[in-house]
Amino acid sequence: MTASMLRELYTKFTDVAKLNELEYLNTPVKVKILRDIEKITVAGRVYEDLKAGSILTIFLWIGEKLVENHVAEFVDKPITL
């Protein structure tokens, strides 16, 4: 296999890996809201009138931001890549 062929194969592999990561981050997950929230904006998405204990189905990347900020906890979460 030539160096050119290896570079092309590597490029295709990294493209597929990026697409898989994007698909994974957009996997729907369920989170439980930990406190009442009037309004919260995460990456341009606005959520309003969230009550403590309510379950929300959202994309994984949004759930991770809410968990990081102690606003929610995961009810279910896909296997980590």
N, C-alpha and C positions, 0 to 999 in steps of 0.2 A: 504494500500500500504506500502510495507516495505521500509526501508532506502536504500537498494540495488536497488530496483526498481526505487526509486526516483532519485538516482544518475545516473542510466542508462538513464532515461528519460531526465534528465538535460543535460547529455553529448550529447544525440541525438539532443536536442534543440539547444545547442550551436554550434554543427557542422552545422546544417541547417542555423543558423543565420550567421555564417562565410561564408558559400557558397553564401547566398543571398547578403551579403556585397560585396564579390568578384565580383559577377555578376553585381551588381549595379555600382561598380567602373569601370567596363569594358563596360558600356553602351556607345554607340557612342553619341557624342554631337558635336554641331557646335560652333566654336569660330571665332571671327573676329580679325585678327592680327592688332595691333595698330601702328606698325612702321615697316619699312623695316628691315629685318634681313637676313644677309648673311648665317649664320649657327647657329643653337642652338641644344644642346643635352639635352634631358630630360630623365633621367633614362635609359641611353644607346640608346635611339632612337634619330636619327639625322634627323633634318629638315633643308633644305637648300633653299636659294633664296625665302624667304617669303616676300611678298609685303604688305605694309600697306593697310588695307581694304579688303584683300583677306579673304575668308571664308575657314576654314579647318575643316574637320570632323575627330575627334580624340576620343580616350577613355576619359571618364570623369576624371580619375586620372591625365592624362596629361594636360587636360584643366585646372584643378584646379591649377596645378603648374604654367602654363603660366599666369593665371589670378593673382595668388599670386605675381608674379614677374612683373606685369604691362606690360606684353608683348601682352596680348590678353584680350578680354572680351567675355562672353558667348552670343551667339545668341539665343540658346535654351539650356535648362538644365533640366534633369529629376527632379522630385520631390525628395526633400531630405528625406532620411530615418530617 
